[in-house]
Amino acid sequence: MRATGRKAWRQERRVAARGTRMISVLLFGPVAERARVSMLQFEHRSGLTLQQLRDELAASHPQAFEIVCFTAVNGEQARDPQLPLKDGDEVAFMARFSGG
């Protein structure tokens, strides 16, 4: 798992294209602010579930993940913590927000 900037993001995408199995992790709003990063690349491994990914990210970014209340996988809300993740999935974590 590595924090990425735009240049590093492109480099990691090239690495992923050569066979490394990766999951893209997006953090939004206060979650990104607390983690001080908005995008991460996480190496995929067989049998990885949404809950396992969340637990590993929460261990490295505890202040950010204490406010996560919404998770999406590939643009769809994900409520099942045992959802198996696949190579190339995009997982987004967000906090509660209000607006009008």
C-alpha positions, 0 to 999 in steps of 0.5 A: 500500500502506497500513497500516490501523487499524479505522477506516481499514480501513472507509474503504478498503473504501468506496474499494474499493467505488467502483472501486479494485481492491484486495488485502487482505493479512493478516500473522500472529504474528511477521510482524505483530509485525516489520512492526508492522501486521497488515492492509494494502491493496495496489492490484491491477494486471493480471498481479500474481502472488503472488511480485510481491506478496511481493517488493514487501512484502518490500522495505518490510518486510524483517525481517518477510518474512525469516521468512515460510514459509506463504502463503494466498490466500483461505483456501487454502495457496498454493505457486505463486509465479506464482499470478495474483492477482485484485481482491478476493483476500485474501492471508495471510503467516505464520511457522512456529509451534509449539504443542500 
